[in-house]
Amino acid sequence: MLLSNALTFMRYHLVFHNLTREKTEFSISYTFKFSTYSQESPFSDIFGKASCAIIENFTPDDIASMPLEDLIKFVSDNSNNRLSDVNKIAEILKTAAKRSFRLHPLLAEANDLALSMTLENIRFMQEQLKKLDKEISKLLKAFSQTLTTVPGIGDVLAAAIYAEIGDIKRFKNEAALAKYSGLVWSQYQSGNFNAQETSLAKCGNQYLRYYLVEAANCVRVHTVRYKAFYNKKFSEVDLSSA
């Protein structure tokens, strides 16, 4: 499983070091170009196809002066007709464009170049991720595992968890695996006092910890029973002291 481990490790760093950095740079650049864009939130995914098309092709002045019908058609065409309320999105864009701060033309030109180059980097990395995911899925087929039978856990998460754990038999019980992954909570005790509010230890294998947390969240999203259990436990948490 060493090769799969190498690929999942590469994927982790591609996402959390390279892609995250580029997306941060993109966010800074588009805020300069369209200062009210993130506040108004016309799209649920800023990096979606329609959103990026708007940011790349139009200035706030362009959107403010564009006929609403043309803007609606542009958004619809660039979303492959997958957005539920294109009319509302276009109206939000119009409002945001009118309120947006305008950059000096020279600064705007430089910022547009930075924005374009950053988007090129993001798209390149996203293509790299697709290649990695395809290869990881192919490698996973060579191993006997049942992780992908769990609703919400796909090939990439399964391969990453499998690669980090290795032989499950080396752990005597689930508590040992939890400790290895760092999914244990610090204990504070003094005499007869036991602290009720403690933090996650965050020791052990940080990659496995991340993959297990992601897997748990995917299971919560895709399994009604676990979603209900999560909501029940969440409702029991006292957020007033947070």
Secondary structure, DSSP 8 states (H G I E B T S, - for coil): -HHHHHHHHHHHHIIIIIIHHHHHHHHHHHHHHSTTHHHH--SS-TTSHHHHHHHHH--HHHHHHS-HHHHHHHHHHHTTT--S-HHHHHHHHHHHHHHS----HHHHHHHHHHHHHHHHHHHHHHHHHHHHHHHHHHHHTTS---GGGSTT--HHHHHHHHHHH--GGGSSSHHHHHHHHT--B---EETTEE-S---B---S-HHHHHHHHHHHHHHHHH-HHHHHHHHHHHHHS-GGG-
